[in-house]
């Protein structure tokens, strides 16, 4: 059990028989006769839907511990994404709802932590950003303005805006949550002696 005032991002709760992951949580202390309140944004791990909820600060909630296993993404079939345990070679399907909007960033052979509850996969833990190669974009232009962007297509088929100096074949870093370009990935070349 956990007090609502102690909720933190990433904690998993069981409410009304459903599992919810805390996405954000804020505690507001009350004053005078007004009691405090804990605000939480929750994500249903079965359906992927979001729910904003208020709790009394002293309310006791059922905290659930999930088992986390790093697995390798191998392929997609319909609404299921298949991951393989690199130690046992067991393949398990993870439903599209458990992956959410991060599905467009999955690449074969990518190592991803998968969280299980009672032996069933319920969610994946995606990194904050991923590095992807640009397949097509206009030739680079070097200007004094850094804030001018141009369209580019990535290796996963996603289209986004990148800086003018980026050229086809280069890798860029993309924020998974927003889907926005962050920076060019520089590959340190070894200097020859």
PyMOL commands that place a pseudoatom at each C-alpha (Angstrom):
pseudoatom trace, name=CA, resn=UNK, resi=1, chain=A, elem=C, hetatm=0, pos=[0.000, 0.000, 0.000]
pseudoatom trace, name=CA, resn=UNK, resi=2, chain=A, elem=C, hetatm=0, pos=[1.061, 3.569, -0.685]
pseudoatom trace, name=CA, resn=UNK, resi=3, chain=A, elem=C, hetatm=0, pos=[-0.361, 6.911, 0.444]
pseudoatom trace, name=CA, resn=UNK, resi=4, chain=A, elem=C, hetatm=0, pos=[-1.713, 9.103, -2.330]
pseudoatom trace, name=CA, resn=UNK, resi=5, chain=A, elem=C, hetatm=0, pos=[0.576, 11.934, -1.178]
pseudoatom trace, name=CA, resn=UNK, resi=6, chain=A, elem=C, hetatm=0, pos=[3.586, 9.661, -1.920]
pseudoatom trace, name=CA, resn=UNK, resi=7, chain=A, elem=C, hetatm=0, pos=[2.671, 8.887, -5.564]
pseudoatom trace, name=CA, resn=UNK, resi=8, chain=A, elem=C, hetatm=0, pos=[5.513, 9.279, -8.037]
pseudoatom trace, name=CA, resn=UNK, resi=9, chain=A, elem=C, hetatm=0, pos=[5.859, 8.919, -11.799]
pseudoatom trace, name=CA, resn=UNK, resi=10, chain=A, elem=C, hetatm=0, pos=[6.178, 5.271, -12.850]
pseudoatom trace, name=CA, resn=UNK, resi=11, chain=A, elem=C, hetatm=0, pos=[4.375, 3.736, -9.855]
pseudoatom trace, name=CA, resn=UNK, resi=12, chain=A, elem=C, hetatm=0, pos=[1.772, 1.112, -10.849]
pseudoatom trace, name=CA, resn=UNK, resi=13, chain=A, elem=C, hetatm=0, pos=[-1.528, 0.942, -8.949]
pseudoatom trace, name=CA, resn=UNK, resi=14, chain=A, elem=C, hetatm=0, pos=[-4.478, -1.434, -8.950]
pseudoatom trace, name=CA, resn=UNK, resi=15, chain=A, elem=C, hetatm=0, pos=[-7.762, 0.530, -8.918]
pseudoatom trace, name=CA, resn=UNK, resi=16, chain=A, elem=C, hetatm=0, pos=[-11.138, -1.173, -9.403]
pseudoatom trace, name=CA, resn=UNK, resi=17, chain=A, elem=C, hetatm=0, pos=[-9.390, -4.321, -10.676]
pseudoatom trace, name=CA, resn=UNK, resi=18, chain=A, elem=C, hetatm=0, pos=[-7.423, -2.458, -13.391]
pseudoatom trace, name=CA, resn=UNK, resi=19, chain=A, elem=C, hetatm=0, pos=[-3.704, -1.626, -13.496]
pseudoatom trace, name=CA, resn=UNK, resi=20, chain=A, elem=C, hetatm=0, pos=[-2.726, 2.038, -13.910]
pseudoatom trace, name=CA, resn=UNK, resi=21, chain=A, elem=C, hetatm=0, pos=[0.715, 3.598, -14.270]
pseudoatom trace, name=CA, resn=UNK, resi=22, chain=A, elem=C, hetatm=0, pos=[1.251, 7.058, -12.754]
pseudoatom trace, name=CA, resn=UNK, resi=23, chain=A, elem=C, hetatm=0, pos=[2.299, 9.415, -15.566]
pseudoatom trace, name=CA, resn=UNK, resi=24, chain=A, elem=C, hetatm=0, pos=[2.398, 12.602, -13.453]
pseudoatom trace, name=CA, resn=UNK, resi=25, chain=A, elem=C, hetatm=0, pos=[1.599, 13.320, -9.824]
pseudoatom trace, name=CA, resn=UNK, resi=26, chain=A, elem=C, hetatm=0, pos=[1.327, 16.519, -7.803]
pseudoatom trace, name=CA, resn=UNK, resi=27, chain=A, elem=C, hetatm=0, pos=[0.557, 16.971, -4.132]
pseudoatom trace, name=CA, resn=UNK, resi=28, chain=A, elem=C, hetatm=0, pos=[-1.069, 20.213, -2.964]
pseudoatom trace, name=CA, resn=UNK, resi=29, chain=A, elem=C, hetatm=0, pos=[-1.052, 20.801, 0.786]
pseudoatom trace, name=CA, resn=UNK, resi=30, chain=A, elem=C, hetatm=0, pos=[-4.236, 22.269, 2.171]
pseudoatom trace, name=CA, resn=UNK, resi=31, chain=A, elem=C, hetatm=0, pos=[-4.581, 25.189, 4.501]
pseudoatom trace, name=CA, resn=UNK, resi=32, chain=A, elem=C, hetatm=0, pos=[-6.932, 25.868, 7.391]
pseudoatom trace, name=CA, resn=UNK, resi=33, chain=A, elem=C, hetatm=0, pos=[-10.021, 23.682, 7.148]
pseudoatom trace, name=CA, resn=UNK, resi=34, chain=A, elem=C, hetatm=0, pos=[-9.227, 22.709, 3.555]
pseudoatom trace, name=CA, resn=UNK, resi=35, chain=A, elem=C, hetatm=0, pos=[-7.436, 19.385, 3.334]
pseudoatom trace, name=CA, resn=UNK, resi=36, chain=A, elem=C, hetatm=0, pos=[-4.688, 18.720, 0.831]
pseudoatom trace, name=CA, resn=UNK, resi=37, chain=A, elem=C, hetatm=0, pos=[-5.202, 16.853, -2.425]
pseudoatom trace, name=CA, resn=UNK, resi=38, chain=A, elem=C, hetatm=0, pos=[-3.073, 14.618, -4.655]
pseudoatom trace, name=CA, resn=UNK, resi=39, chain=A, elem=C, hetatm=0, pos=[-3.616, 15.004, -8.416]
pseudoatom trace, name=CA, resn=UNK, resi=40, chain=A, elem=C, hetatm=0, pos=[-2.473, 12.134, -10.640]
pseudoatom trace, name=CA, resn=UNK, resi=41, chain=A, elem=C, hetatm=0, pos=[-2.573, 11.447, -14.369]
pseudoatom trace, name=CA, resn=UNK, resi=42, chain=A, elem=C, hetatm=0, pos=[-2.890, 7.687, -14.816]
pseudoatom trace, name=CA, resn=UNK, resi=43, chain=A, elem=C, hetatm=0, pos=[-2.602, 5.395, -17.839]
pseudoatom trace, name=CA, resn=UNK, resi=44, chain=A, elem=C, hetatm=0, pos=[-4.626, 2.184, -17.989]
pseudoatom trace, name=CA, resn=UNK, resi=45, chain=A, elem=C, hetatm=0, pos=[-2.108, -0.554, -18.842]
pseudoatom trace, name=CA, resn=UNK, resi=46, chain=A, elem=C, hetatm=0, pos=[-4.733, -2.732, -20.551]
pseudoatom trace, name=CA, resn=UNK, resi=47, chain=A, elem=C, hetatm=0, pos=[-6.431, -0.121, -22.773]
pseudoatom trace, name=CA, resn=UNK, resi=48, chain=A, elem=C, hetatm=0, pos=[-3.769, 2.611, -22.976]
pseudoatom trace, name=CA, resn=UNK, resi=49, chain=A, elem=C, hetatm=0, pos=[-6.337, 5.309, -22.060]
pseudoatom trace, name=CA, resn=UNK, resi=50, chain=A, elem=C, hetatm=0, pos=[-5.530, 8.170, -19.694]
pseudoatom trace, name=CA, resn=UNK, resi=51, chain=A, elem=C, hetatm=0, pos=[-7.418, 9.201, -16.567]
pseudoatom trace, name=CA, resn=UNK, resi=52, chain=A, elem=C, hetatm=0, pos=[-6.919, 12.223, -14.339]
pseudoatom trace, name=CA, resn=UNK, resi=53, chain=A, elem=C, hetatm=0, pos=[-7.875, 11.557, -10.740]
pseudoatom trace, name=CA, resn=UNK, resi=54, chain=A, elem=C, hetatm=0, pos=[-7.796, 13.317, -7.374]
pseudoatom trace, name=CA, resn=UNK, resi=55, chain=A, elem=C, hetatm=0, pos=[-7.068, 11.488, -4.145]
pseudoatom trace, name=CA, resn=UNK, resi=56, chain=A, elem=C, hetatm=0, pos=[-7.156, 12.467, -0.503]
pseudoatom trace, name=CA, resn=UNK, resi=57, chain=A, elem=C, hetatm=0, pos=[-3.511, 12.677, 0.641]
pseudoatom trace, name=CA, resn=UNK, resi=58, chain=A, elem=C, hetatm=0, pos=[-4.003, 10.001, 3.318]
pseudoatom trace, name=CA, resn=UNK, resi=59, chain=A, elem=C, hetatm=0, pos=[-5.885, 7.635, 0.976]
pseudoatom trace, name=CA, resn=UNK, resi=60, chain=A, elem=C, hetatm=0, pos=[-4.197, 4.212, 0.831]
pseudoatom trace, name=CA, resn=UNK, resi=61, chain=A, elem=C, hetatm=0, pos=[-3.751, 2.784, -2.680]
pseudoatom trace, name=CA, resn=UNK, resi=62, chain=A, elem=C, hetatm=0, pos=[-2.696, -0.691, -3.756]
pseudoatom trace, name=CA, resn=UNK, resi=63, chain=A, elem=C, hetatm=0, pos=[0.799, -0.492, -5.241]
pseudoatom trace, name=CA, resn=UNK, resi=64, chain=A, elem=C, hetatm=0, pos=[1.716, -3.272, -7.683]
pseudoatom trace, name=CA, resn=UNK, resi=65, chain=A, elem=C, hetatm=0, pos=[5.265, -4.411, -8.421]
pseudoatom trace, name=CA, resn=UNK, resi=66, chain=A, elem=C, hetatm=0, pos=[5.945, -5.391, -12.027]
pseudoatom trace, name=CA, resn=UNK, resi=67, chain=A, elem=C, hetatm=0, pos=[8.682, -7.739, -13.196]
pseudoatom trace, name=CA, resn=UNK, resi=68, chain=A, elem=C, hetatm=0, pos=[10.980, -6.095, -15.755]
pseudoatom trace, name=CA, resn=UNK, resi=69, chain=A, elem=C, hetatm=0, pos=[12.822, -8.144, -18.401]
pseudoatom trace, name=CA, resn=UNK, resi=70, chain=A, elem=C, hetatm=0, pos=[14.971, -6.673, -21.195]
pseudoatom trace, name=CA, resn=UNK, resi=71, chain=A, elem=C, hetatm=0, pos=[13.825, -8.247, -24.460]
pseudoatom trace, name=CA, resn=UNK, resi=72, chain=A, elem=C, hetatm=0, pos=[14.590, -7.901, -28.164]
pseudoatom trace, name=CA, resn=UNK, resi=73, chain=A, elem=C, hetatm=0, pos=[11.918, -6.617, -30.550]
pseudoatom trace, name=CA, resn=UNK, resi=74, chain=A, elem=C, hetatm=0, pos=[11.684, -8.960, -33.554]
pseudoatom trace, name=CA, resn=UNK, resi=75, chain=A, elem=C, hetatm=0, pos=[8.520, -8.339, -35.629]
pseudoatom trace, name=CA, resn=UNK, resi=76, chain=A, elem=C, hetatm=0, pos=[4.900, -7.173, -35.801]
pseudoatom trace, name=CA, resn=UNK, resi=77, chain=A, elem=C, hetatm=0, pos=[1.887, -9.275, -36.754]
pseudoatom trace, name=CA, resn=UNK, resi=78, chain=A, elem=C, hetatm=0, pos=[-1.484, -7.503, -36.785]
pseudoatom trace, name=CA, resn=UNK, resi=79, chain=A, elem=C, hetatm=0, pos=[-1.969, -5.670, -33.489]
pseudoatom trace, name=CA, resn=UNK, resi=80, chain=A, elem=C, hetatm=0, pos=[0.715, -7.703, -31.715]
pseudoatom trace, name=CA, resn=UNK, resi=81, chain=A, elem=C, hetatm=0, pos=[4.406, -6.845, -31.458]
pseudoatom trace, name=CA, resn=UNK, resi=82, chain=A, elem=C, hetatm=0, pos=[6.662, -9.832, -30.779]
pseudoatom trace, name=CA, resn=UNK, resi=83, chain=A, elem=C, hetatm=0, pos=[9.595, -9.659, -28.387]
pseudoatom trace, name=CA, resn=UNK, resi=84, chain=A, elem=C, hetatm=0, pos=[12.160, -12.368, -27.669]
pseudoatom trace, name=CA, resn=UNK, resi=85, chain=A, elem=C, hetatm=0, pos=[13.879, -13.091, -24.380]
pseudoatom trace, name=CA, resn=UNK, resi=86, chain=A, elem=C, hetatm=0, pos=[17.590, -13.229, -25.406]
pseudoatom trace, name=CA, resn=UNK, resi=87, chain=A, elem=C, hetatm=0, pos=[18.360, -15.797, -22.678]
pseudoatom trace, name=CA, resn=UNK, resi=88, chain=A, elem=C, hetatm=0, pos=[15.498, -18.280, -23.149]
pseudoatom trace, name=CA, resn=UNK, resi=89, chain=A, elem=C, hetatm=0, pos=[14.611, -17.402, -26.795]
pseudoatom trace, name=CA, resn=UNK, resi=90, chain=A, elem=C, hetatm=0, pos=[10.941, -17.386, -25.739]
pseudoatom trace, name=CA, resn=UNK, resi=91, chain=A, elem=C, hetatm=0, pos=[8.816, -15.116, -27.965]
pseudoatom trace, name=CA, resn=UNK, resi=92, chain=A, elem=C, hetatm=0, pos=[5.923, -13.187, -26.462]
pseudoatom trace, name=CA, resn=UNK, resi=93, chain=A, elem=C, hetatm=0, pos=[3.325, -10.910, -28.080]
pseudoatom trace, name=CA, resn=UNK, resi=94, chain=A, elem=C, hetatm=0, pos=[2.739, -7.436, -26.632]
pseudoatom trace, name=CA, resn=UNK, resi=95, chain=A, elem=C, hetatm=0, pos=[-0.521, -5.694, -27.582]
pseudoatom trace, name=CA, resn=UNK, resi=96, chain=A, elem=C, hetatm=0, pos=[-0.449, -2.407, -29.511]
pseudoatom trace, name=CA, resn=UNK, resi=97, chain=A, elem=C, hetatm=0, pos=[-2.206, -0.610, -26.596]
pseudoatom trace, name=CA, resn=UNK, resi=98, chain=A, elem=C, hetatm=0, pos=[0.683, -1.503, -24.266]
pseudoatom trace, name=CA, resn=UNK, resi=99, chain=A, elem=C, hetatm=0, pos=[3.177, 0.135, -26.619]
pseudoatom trace, name=CA, resn=UNK, resi=100, chain=A, elem=C, hetatm=0, pos=[1.191, 3.257, -27.452]
pseudoatom trace, name=CA, resn=UNK, resi=101, chain=A, elem=C, hetatm=0, pos=[2.559, 5.980, -29.705]
pseudoatom trace, name=CA, resn=UNK, resi=102, chain=A, elem=C, hetatm=0, pos=[6.129, 4.662, -29.378]
pseudoatom trace, name=CA, resn=UNK, resi=103, chain=A, elem=C, hetatm=0, pos=[5.344, 1.871, -31.878]
pseudoatom trace, name=CA, resn=UNK, resi=104, chain=A, elem=C, hetatm=0, pos=[6.618, 3.953, -34.824]
pseudoatom trace, name=CA, resn=UNK, resi=105, chain=A, elem=C, hetatm=0, pos=[10.079, 3.991, -33.213]
pseudoatom trace, name=CA, resn=UNK, resi=106, chain=A, elem=C, hetatm=0, pos=[10.433, 0.219, -32.790]
pseudoatom trace, name=CA, resn=UNK, resi=107, chain=A, elem=C, hetatm=0, pos=[13.228, -1.220, -34.911]
pseudoatom trace, name=CA, resn=UNK, resi=108, chain=A, elem=C, hetatm=0, pos=[14.121, -4.916, -35.309]
pseudoatom trace, name=CA, resn=UNK, resi=109, chain=A, elem=C, hetatm=0, pos=[16.787, -6.093, -32.819]
pseudoatom trace, name=CA, resn=UNK, resi=110, chain=A, elem=C, hetatm=0, pos=[16.087, -3.132, -30.492]
pseudoatom trace, name=CA, resn=UNK, resi=111, chain=A, elem=C, hetatm=0, pos=[16.563, -4.042, -26.806]
pseudoatom trace, name=CA, resn=UNK, resi=112, chain=A, elem=C, hetatm=0, pos=[13.548, -2.863, -24.761]
pseudoatom trace, name=CA, resn=UNK, resi=113, chain=A, elem=C, hetatm=0, pos=[12.558, -3.507, -21.120]
pseudoatom trace, name=CA, resn=UNK, resi=114, chain=A, elem=C, hetatm=0, pos=[9.146, -5.240, -21.009]
pseudoatom trace, name=CA, resn=UNK, resi=115, chain=A, elem=C, hetatm=0, pos=[7.139, -5.165, -17.776]
pseudoatom trace, name=CA, resn=UNK, resi=116, chain=A, elem=C, hetatm=0, pos=[5.110, -8.209, -16.705]
pseudoatom trace, name=CA, resn=UNK, resi=117, chain=A, elem=C, hetatm=0, pos=[2.293, -8.652, -14.200]
pseudoatom trace, name=CA, resn=UNK, resi=118, chain=A, elem=C, hetatm=0, pos=[1.435, -12.208, -13.167]
pseudoatom trace, name=CA, resn=UNK, resi=119, chain=A, elem=C, hetatm=0, pos=[3.399, -13.545, -16.151]
pseudoatom trace, name=CA, resn=UNK, resi=120, chain=A, elem=C, hetatm=0, pos=[1.629, -11.363, -18.757]
pseudoatom trace, name=CA, resn=UNK, resi=121, chain=A, elem=C, hetatm=0, pos=[3.284, -8.417, -20.551]
pseudoatom trace, name=CA, resn=UNK, resi=122, chain=A, elem=C, hetatm=0, pos=[1.538, -5.151, -19.681]
pseudoatom trace, name=CA, resn=UNK, resi=123, chain=A, elem=C, hetatm=0, pos=[3.835, -2.372, -20.931]
pseudoatom trace, name=CA, resn=UNK, resi=124, chain=A, elem=C, hetatm=0, pos=[7.233, -1.533, -22.379]
pseudoatom trace, name=CA, resn=UNK, resi=125, chain=A, elem=C, hetatm=0, pos=[9.726, 1.049, -21.146]
pseudoatom trace, name=CA, resn=UNK, resi=126, chain=A, elem=C, hetatm=0, pos=[10.807, 3.042, -24.162]
pseudoatom trace, name=CA, resn=UNK, resi=127, chain=A, elem=C, hetatm=0, pos=[13.891, 5.304, -24.075]
pseudoatom trace, name=CA, resn=UNK, resi=128, chain=A, elem=C, hetatm=0, pos=[13.363, 9.090, -24.009]
pseudoatom trace, name=CA, resn=UNK, resi=129, chain=A, elem=C, hetatm=0, pos=[14.935, 9.482, -27.450]
pseudoatom trace, name=CA, resn=UNK, resi=130, chain=A, elem=C, hetatm=0, pos=[16.033, 7.329, -30.388]
pseudoatom trace, name=CA, resn=UNK, resi=131, chain=A, elem=C, hetatm=0, pos=[18.603, 7.782, -33.146]
pseudoatom trace, name=CA, resn=UNK, resi=132, chain=A, elem=C, hetatm=0, pos=[17.293, 7.356, -36.700]
pseudoatom trace, name=CA, resn=UNK, resi=133, chain=A, elem=C, hetatm=0, pos=[18.823, 7.805, -40.144]
pseudoatom trace, name=CA, resn=UNK, resi=134, chain=A, elem=C, hetatm=0, pos=[17.467, 10.342, -42.632]
pseudoatom trace, name=CA, resn=UNK, resi=135, chain=A, elem=C, hetatm=0, pos=[16.529, 8.717, -45.942]
pseudoatom trace, name=CA, resn=UNK, resi=136, chain=A, elem=C, hetatm=0, pos=[15.420, 11.800, -47.865]
pseudoatom trace, name=CA, resn=UNK, resi=137, chain=A, elem=C, hetatm=0, pos=[15.650, 15.552, -47.364]
pseudoatom trace, name=CA, resn=UNK, resi=138, chain=A, elem=C, hetatm=0, pos=[16.768, 18.598, -49.341]
pseudoatom trace, name=CA, resn=UNK, resi=139, chain=A, elem=C, hetatm=0, pos=[20.494, 19.204, -49.700]
pseudoatom trace, name=CA, resn=UNK, resi=140, chain=A, elem=C, hetatm=0, pos=[22.041, 21.105, -46.779]
pseudoatom trace, name=CA, resn=UNK, resi=141, chain=A, elem=C, hetatm=0, pos=[21.993, 24.877, -46.706]
pseudoatom trace, name=CA, resn=UNK, resi=142, chain=A, elem=C, hetatm=0, pos=[24.243, 26.773, -44.334]
pseudoatom trace, name=CA, resn=UNK, resi=143, chain=A, elem=C, hetatm=0, pos=[22.531, 29.951, -43.199]
pseudoatom trace, name=CA, resn=UNK, resi=144, chain=A, elem=C, hetatm=0, pos=[22.930, 32.352, -40.319]
pseudoatom trace, name=CA, resn=UNK, resi=145, chain=A, elem=C, hetatm=0, pos=[19.462, 31.406, -39.060]
pseudoatom trace, name=CA, resn=UNK, resi=146, chain=A, elem=C, hetatm=0, pos=[19.441, 28.294, -36.878]
pseudoatom trace, name=CA, resn=UNK, resi=147, chain=A, elem=C, hetatm=0, pos=[15.675, 28.257, -36.448]
pseudoatom trace, name=CA, resn=UNK, resi=148, chain=A, elem=C, hetatm=0, pos=[14.803, 27.550, -40.117]
pseudoatom trace, name=CA, resn=UNK, resi=149, chain=A, elem=C, hetatm=0, pos=[13.684, 23.953, -40.598]
pseudoatom trace, name=CA, resn=UNK, resi=150, chain=A, elem=C, hetatm=0, pos=[13.074, 21.705, -43.618]
pseudoatom trace, name=CA, resn=UNK, resi=151, chain=A, elem=C, hetatm=0, pos=[11.090, 18.473, -44.029]
pseudoatom trace, name=CA, resn=UNK, resi=152, chain=A, elem=C, hetatm=0, pos=[12.860, 15.104, -43.839]
pseudoatom trace, name=CA, resn=UNK, resi=153, chain=A, elem=C, hetatm=0, pos=[11.831, 11.441, -44.060]
pseudoatom trace, name=CA, resn=UNK, resi=154, chain=A, elem=C, hetatm=0, pos=[13.376, 8.963, -41.621]
pseudoatom trace, name=CA, resn=UNK, resi=155, chain=A, elem=C, hetatm=0, pos=[14.231, 5.277, -42.067]
pseudoatom trace, name=CA, resn=UNK, resi=156, chain=A, elem=C, hetatm=0, pos=[11.028, 4.304, -40.221]
pseudoatom trace, name=CA, resn=UNK, resi=157, chain=A, elem=C, hetatm=0, pos=[8.911, 6.309, -42.724]
pseudoatom trace, name=CA, resn=UNK, resi=158, chain=A, elem=C, hetatm=0, pos=[8.199, 9.115, -40.261]
pseudoatom trace, name=CA, resn=UNK, resi=159, chain=A, elem=C, hetatm=0, pos=[8.325, 12.693, -41.541]
pseudoatom trace, name=CA, resn=UNK, resi=160, chain=A, elem=C, hetatm=0, pos=[9.469, 15.616, -39.418]
pseudoatom trace, name=CA, resn=UNK, resi=161, chain=A, elem=C, hetatm=0, pos=[11.265, 18.966, -39.579]
pseudoatom trace, name=CA, resn=UNK, resi=162, chain=A, elem=C, hetatm=0, pos=[15.049, 19.165, -39.202]
pseudoatom trace, name=CA, resn=UNK, resi=163, chain=A, elem=C, hetatm=0, pos=[17.717, 21.886, -39.330]
pseudoatom trace, name=CA, resn=UNK, resi=164, chain=A, elem=C, hetatm=0, pos=[18.847, 23.201, -42.720]
pseudoatom trace, name=CA, resn=UNK, resi=165, chain=A, elem=C, hetatm=0, pos=[22.405, 21.793, -42.334]
pseudoatom trace, name=CA, resn=UNK, resi=166, chain=A, elem=C, hetatm=0, pos=[21.239, 18.147, -42.085]
pseudoatom trace, name=CA, resn=UNK, resi=167, chain=A, elem=C, hetatm=0, pos=[21.879, 16.021, -45.180]
pseudoatom trace, name=CA, resn=UNK, resi=168, chain=A, elem=C, hetatm=0, pos=[20.512, 12.653, -46.382]
pseudoatom trace, name=CA, resn=UNK, resi=169, chain=A, elem=C, hetatm=0, pos=[22.197, 9.640, -44.753]
pseudoatom trace, name=CA, resn=UNK, resi=170, chain=A, elem=C, hetatm=0, pos=[22.937, 11.410, -41.469]
pseudoatom trace, name=CA, resn=UNK, resi=171, chain=A, elem=C, hetatm=0, pos=[21.493, 10.224, -38.166]
pseudoatom trace, name=CA, resn=UNK, resi=172, chain=A, elem=C, hetatm=0, pos=[19.426, 12.450, -35.919]
pseudoatom trace, name=CA, resn=UNK, resi=173, chain=A, elem=C, hetatm=0, pos=[18.103, 12.144, -32.381]
pseudoatom trace, name=CA, resn=UNK, resi=174, chain=A, elem=C, hetatm=0, pos=[14.297, 12.243, -32.014]
pseudoatom trace, name=CA, resn=UNK, resi=175, chain=A, elem=C, hetatm=0, pos=[12.277, 12.781, -28.825]
pseudoatom trace, name=CA, resn=UNK, resi=176, chain=A, elem=C, hetatm=0, pos=[9.957, 9.751, -28.501]
pseudoatom trace, name=CA, resn=UNK, resi=177, chain=A, elem=C, hetatm=0, pos=[7.235, 11.555, -26.532]
pseudoatom trace, name=CA, resn=UNK, resi=178, chain=A, elem=C, hetatm=0, pos=[6.837, 14.553, -28.871]
pseudoatom trace, name=CA, resn=UNK, resi=179, chain=A, elem=C, hetatm=0, pos=[8.213, 13.033, -32.091]
pseudoatom trace, name=CA, resn=UNK, resi=180, chain=A, elem=C, hetatm=0, pos=[10.384, 16.127, -32.641]
pseudoatom trace, name=CA, resn=UNK, resi=181, chain=A, elem=C, hetatm=0, pos=[13.940, 16.463, -33.916]
pseudoatom trace, name=CA, resn=UNK, resi=182, chain=A, elem=C, hetatm=0, pos=[16.446, 17.182, -31.129]
pseudoatom trace, name=CA, resn=UNK, resi=183, chain=A, elem=C, hetatm=0, pos=[19.923, 17.189, -32.686]
pseudoatom trace, name=CA, resn=UNK, resi=184, chain=A, elem=C, hetatm=0, pos=[22.268, 15.646, -35.215]
pseudoatom trace, name=CA, resn=UNK, resi=185, chain=A, elem=C, hetatm=0, pos=[24.078, 12.529, -34.002]
pseudoatom trace, name=CA, resn=UNK, resi=186, chain=A, elem=C, hetatm=0, pos=[27.806, 12.881, -34.448]
pseudoatom trace, name=CA, resn=UNK, resi=187, chain=A, elem=C, hetatm=0, pos=[29.718, 9.665, -34.948]
pseudoatom trace, name=CA, resn=UNK, resi=188, chain=A, elem=C, hetatm=0, pos=[33.209, 10.152, -33.579]
pseudoatom trace, name=CA, resn=UNK, resi=189, chain=A, elem=C, hetatm=0, pos=[35.610, 9.028, -36.263]
pseudoatom trace, name=CA, resn=UNK, resi=190, chain=A, elem=C, hetatm=0, pos=[38.821, 7.454, -35.047]
pseudoatom trace, name=CA, resn=UNK, resi=191, chain=A, elem=C, hetatm=0, pos=[41.828, 9.478, -36.039]
pseudoatom trace, name=CA, resn=UNK, resi=192, chain=A, elem=C, hetatm=0, pos=[44.427, 7.593, -37.991]
pseudoatom trace, name=CA, resn=UNK, resi=193, chain=A, elem=C, hetatm=0, pos=[47.932, 7.714, -36.461]
for i in range(1, 193): cmd.bond("trace and resi %d" % i, "trace and resi %d" % (i + 1))
show_as sticks, trace
zoom trace
